[in-house]
Amino acid sequence: MKQWKRVLLSLTISVGLLSSAVPVMAAPQDTAVKVDNQAVQYTAGAPILEKGTTFVPLRTTLDALDVELTSATDDSITAIVNGNTITLKSKLVRINGVTYAPIRIVGDAAGYEVRWDQATRTVLLVSKGGATESAQVGGRGFMWEVQNNGNTVYLVGSMHLADESFYPLRPEFEEAFAEADYLGVEVDVSKAADEEQQKLVLDLGTYQDGTTLKDHISSETYDKLGEILKKSGLEPNALDAYKPWVVENMLAVLKVSAAGYKSGSGVDLYFVQKAAEQKIPLIELESYESQLSMFNSFSKELQEKTLRTTIDNFDVLDQSAIQMAEMWKLGNDEQLHEFTNNFSDDAEYNKAMLTDRNIGMADKIDGYLKNGKGEEYFIVIGAAHYLGDHGIVKLLEEKGYKVERK
């Protein structure tokens, strides 16, 4: 259980703190693509991974799907699918004269389910209702339903860092989202790299008084941090400008990312992108400023404590991420309940991270349920906020609602 505790910080903090340090496009990976078990032969380029999303050469992939490409610009694709002309809004990338597109968007538009086989590192495009339809889905995950006064709220537990093995999601997720009038999230993670958000991180997360990290933590913690940075190919003082809570996040995200889990594949970002494509209004239950200010307001002692714990457990953080991913895929309520009830032994940390935040989000959800407008809300927030003694599910039940696990 202790291994999981440290990883949760990197899963609940506002993702995107490291976006400026992430390469625009990663190097080609040993990733294959199959259409109904037939391997796609790429000659003009290979599939590429960017922040957990697989990009594929557009024209070759469409040919394999029997889709005729009409035109492609920087942010849209026009193609003919089954005799119908469609236009997709999607980020496109050009490398060495080859146009790449996210395979999930292309596959969905062509009528295929997009799946990921972790063992063979293969993207599977499966005809809906075809012979291979029985392939296993990505995972059960966590979802609850609450109804009141003609309104429905679906509560979805997110993993903010994930990989393609989480997908496709269960049909129940997609069916509920298809009827949604609003998508609710902690914060709009698609804006994490915006200049405004990055400035906020720098304003709150760096020292403005001429001091450095070395002046605010013990020499022992600072030396151990330097050892990790040296092993990672950095100078021991590379993070001196940042406060302990930012450094702790950077270390955790870098380590978990090495295990293959990226914010670009997170469950919340998946639905944020779908909402943008389908023009579903997005509402934020929190804000970047409130989340970052919470970390920044932690006492000096707590900031060093969380940093030191991450440093001491640095070698096992990637394994912790794998354990949490398996918990999510199994939809194991018992493990999630135990995890949140034993989240941390620090009262200050627990109160800020779970108790106070959960009360605020539960109050907003209560408002959605009471407005009497006959609307459906699809709420996607970190899974750790739902269960446990101070979880949102219990808070809503205490308000008189029936919360049904789906």
N, C-alpha and C positions, 0 to 999 in steps of 0.2 A: 504493500500500500504506500509506503514511503516514497518509492520510486515515482509513483503517479503524481504525488503532490506537487513536485517541482515542475513537472511538465505542464500542469494546468495553467500556470501563470502565462506561459507562452501561448496557450490556447485561448485565454480569455482577454488578454491585453489587446488593445487595438492593433490588428495586424497591419503590416505595411511600414513599420518603423525602419525596416532595412531596405525598403524598395529602392532607395537611391544607390544602394551598394550591390543590387542584384543585376547581373548582365541582362541586356535586352533580349538576347536569344542564346540559349545554351547550345552546346555542341551536339551534333547528331548522336543518337543513342541506338543501341541494339533493340529497336522496337519494330515489330512486324505488324501488318494489317491483313486481316482475312475478311472476305465477304462470303458469308455462308460457307465457311471452311475452305474457300479458295484464296490462296495467298495472292496479294496484289504485288506485282513486280514493278518496282520503282527504278527508273533508269536516269531520270533527270534530277534526282535529289532523293534524300531519305527522310523518313519521319523525324521530327525534332520535338524535344520537350522544352516548354517554357513555363516555369512556375507551376508544374504539375499538369499542364494542358498539352495534349499531343497535337502538333501542327503537321499537316501532310501536304505534299504537292497537290494542288487543287485539281488540275486537269486530269492527271492520271487517276486520281481517286474517283472523280465523277465518271470517267470512262468505265471504271470497274463496277460502278453502281448503275450503269446504263442511263446516266443523266447527261443531257447536252448542255454544255456551258455556253451562254450567250454573251455575257460580259462580266468583268470584274474590276472594281475600283478599290481604293484603299480601305473602304469600309462597307462594301456591299457586293453581293453576288447575284446575278440574274441567270437563271437556268430553266430548262424545260424538264419537268418531271411528270412522267405518264401523260404527256401531251399538254400539260398545264404549265404556264410560265409563272415562276415564283421569283421573288426578290428577297434575299436574306441580308439582314444587317449584321455584319461580323467583321472583326479585326482581321485584316489580311497582312501578310508579311512577304516581302520579296527578297530572295537571296540568290545571288548569281543568276538573275534573270528568271528564276522560278517563283511562281506565286504559291504561297502556303496559306492554308485556312485551318481553323479548329475542326478536328474530325468529328467531334460530337455534334456540332451544329449542322455540318454537311450531312452526316448520317441520319440525324433526326428528320431533316427536310426531305430526304430521299425515301423516308418510310422505313428505316432500319432502327433496331435497338442497338445502342452502342455499349459494349461491355469490355471489361479488361480482365485478361488472364494473367495474373501476377506471376505464376510459375514459368510461363513461356514469354512474358513481356510482349503480349500480343493484344492489339485492339481487335475486337470481334464485332463485325457488323452483321447483325442477324435479322433476316426478314421476319417481320411480325407475323406470327401464325405459321411459320415455316417448320421444317423438320428439326431444326436445332433450337426451337423455342424453349426447350426444357433446361437450357443452360442456367446455372445458378446466378441469382442477382447479387448485387454488391453487398447488401446487408439489411438487417431488419431495422436498425436504428431505433429512434425514440419519437413517438408521436402520441398526443392526447387530444381529445375532442371535448369542448365545453359548449353548451347551448343555453341561451337565455333570451326570452322576449323577442324571438324571431331571429336572433343573431347567432352565428356560429364562429367559434374561435378554435383553430387548430394550433396546437403547441408542438413545435418540432425542436428536438434537441440537436444542435449542430456540433460538429467537430470543425473548428476554425482552420485547422491544418489537416489535410487529407491527401489521398492519392486516387488514381483512377480505379483502384480495386473497390472503392466505395460505390461505384456506379455499375449498372443503372440502379436507381433507388426503387424501392418497392412501389408497385402500381398505386397503392393507397396514397403515397405522397403526391404523386403526379396528378391523381384524380382530385384530391383535395385542393391542390394548387390551381388546377384548371378552373375551379369555380370561385377562386378568391377575388374579392373586390379590392383588397389591400394586402401588401406584403409588409410585415413588421419585422425589424431586425434591431439588434443592439445599436449598431451604427452602420452606415452605408460603407461597407468595406471596399467598394469599387473606387472610393475617393481617397483611399489611404495614401496614394502617391501624389495627390494634389499639392501644389505649392503651399496652400494655406495650412494643410494638415502637417506637412513637413516643418513649416515654420513654427507651428505650435509645439511640435516635439522638441525642436531646438530651443525654443524659448523656455519651456518647462524643464527639459531634460538635461540642459547644460548649465554649468556654473557661470554666473554673470558678475561675480565679485572678485575675479582674479585668482581664485583658488582652483584646485584641480581635485580629481578623485583621490589622489594620494593624501590630501589633507583631511579627508572625511571618513576614511576607513582605516582599520588597523594595518600595521606594516605586514603582519602575517597574511592577512587576506589579500593585500595588494601584491605581495610577492607570489602567492599562489596563482592569482589572476595572470600575472606576467608570465608564469611558466606555461599556462594554457595558451596564451596568445603567441608565445614563441613557438610552441609545437604546431600552432596553426599557421605559421609563416608570417606573423605580424610582429611589430616591435612591442616590447613589454609595456610601453606607455601609449599605445595606439588609442586607447579609450579614455585617456586622462580627462578629456573635456566633459565627459558624461557623468551623470549622477548614478549611484549604485543601481537604482531600479531600471534604468535604461540599459546599463551594462548587463544586468541579469537577464533581461529580455533578449538582448543580442546573442548572448551565449546560448540560451535555451533554444531560440529559433534556429540558429546556425546548426546546432547539434541535431535537433529534430529534423531539420531539412536534409541533413546528411542521410537520414533513414528513408528519405523519399517523400516525406509529407510536406506539402506546400500550401500556402494560403490560396494560391490560384486554383486549387482543387477543393477548397473548403465547402462544406454544405451550404453555408450562408451565402457565399459568393455565387455558388451555382444558381440559387434561386434569385439573387439580385440580378444576375445576368438575364435569366429568363423573364423576370419582371420588366426589365428594360426593353427586351425584344417584343414583349406582348403589351407594353404600355400600361402595366399594372402599377398604380401609385404605390410609392414606398414610404413607410413611416418609420421613424427611428424612436426606439424606446429610451435610448440614452443619447449621448453625444461623445465625439472624440474628446472634447474639452473636459467633460465630466469624468470620463474614464482615465485620462492622463492625469488630471488634477488629483484623482484619488490616489494614484501611485505616488505622485509628487508630494502628497501630504503625509505619507507614511513617516513615522519617526526615523531619525537617523539610525537608531539601534535596529529597527525592523528592516530598513533598507539593507543594512550590512548583513543582517541575519539571512535574508532571502538570497542575497548574492552569494554568501558563503556556502549556503546549502546547495545552490546550483554548481558552484565550483567543486565542492566535495563529491557531488554525484555526477559530474560531467561525463564520466565514462559510461554511465548507464542510462543517460537521458534518451538515447535513441531506442533502447529496449523498452523504456517506459512508454514511449510513443506507440510502439507496436502493441503493447498490452492494452493501452487505451483504445486503439483502433479496433482491436478484436472485441473489446467490451461493447463498442458502438455497433459493430457489425452483427453481433449476437443479440443486440437489444437487451442486454442483461440488466434488468431493473434492480435485482438484488445487489449486484456489484456496484452499480451507479449509486444506489442508496447508501451503501456502506462507504463508498468513496467520499461522498459529500458530507456525511456525518463525521468522517475522520479527516477532513480536508487539511486542517492545520491545527497545531497546538498553540497558536498565537491568537489571543483574543482580539487584538487590534486588527490583525489581518483578516480573520474570519468575519468580523463585524462589517468591515468595508467591502470585502470581496463578495460575500454572499448575503448576509442579513440585510444590510441597508439597500444594496442594489436590488435584491429580490423583492423587497417591499415596494420600491419605486416602480418596478416593472409590473408587479402584480396589480398595483393600483391602476396603472394605465390599461391593462387588460380588462380589469373590472369595468372601466369606463367604456371600452369597446362593447362589452357584453350588455351594457345597460342603455345604450343610446337609442334602441328601438327602431333602427333604420332598416332592419332586415338584411344586414350585410354579413359577408364572410371575411374573416381575417385569418391570414396564414402567418403565424408568428414563428420566426426561426432565431433562436438564441442558444448560447452555449448549453450543452446538455447538463452540465453540473449545476445549473440554476433551478432545475425542476424538482428534484427529489430531496430527501433529507428533512431534518427537523425544521429548517427554515426555508424549504424549497417553495417554489411558486405553486406547485400542485397543492401542497398543504395549505398555503395561504388562501388560495381560491376556494378550497373546501371549507375553510373557516369562515369565508364570506357567504357560504350557503350554496355554492355551485357543486354540481356533480361532474367530476372530471373522469372521463373514460379513456382508458388506454386503448390505442388502436394498433 
